[in-house]
């Protein structure tokens, strides 16, 4: 057993800063993920738009198959756009269904994973896998098939109750994407990993901007102090 503690490093890469859009952003992030996963000491790697204990929160309204809302509030849910293997690599258990994969791309049916709170709210007496929901973002309408249910996760703060949240594939975005927050689990000091990470980003695209490299333990400590 290693005497070092696995640590998740947090890295925001800004592909939108250099004019990439749509499928190009997803392609760049996938190429970077494939390279990072092969680096010495990396135990797991994935990415999302909103990140862990850092970054924005996204919200939209959804119409859920078989559910009649009592108010507009019943339609509102947070969401994130995540990379392949997000739940298995972050360590969020899936209660039903499957994880997002790299096959959930622009030419495949759109999918979503909902959290436990969202599942209980819309599907209190049934398994939601295979059901559909519809959302409209930026004037476009998207139909999503629910392929999994994830355990609730506090990924931005420790003081709020679990809220309804769903996740879509980063390769099937429903909202404009300008950056990716990479979560990389390493063995050893993540500070020693920074130079390797910068090298890989440059190898993929010299014009990509690293907006910061942060230790998630530090981010969690800050979030905890705000909740105290």
PyMOL commands that set and color helices and strands:
alter all, ss='L'
color gray80, all
select helices_A, chain A and resi 15-18+23-36+72-75+86-90+116-122+170-172+190-204+216-227
alter helices_A, ss='H'
color red, helices_A
select strands_A, chain A and resi 6-13+42-48+58-64+76-82+94-97+111-115+132-137+140-150+165-169+180-187+210-215
alter strands_A, ss='S'
color yellow, strands_A
deselect
rebuild
show_as cartoon
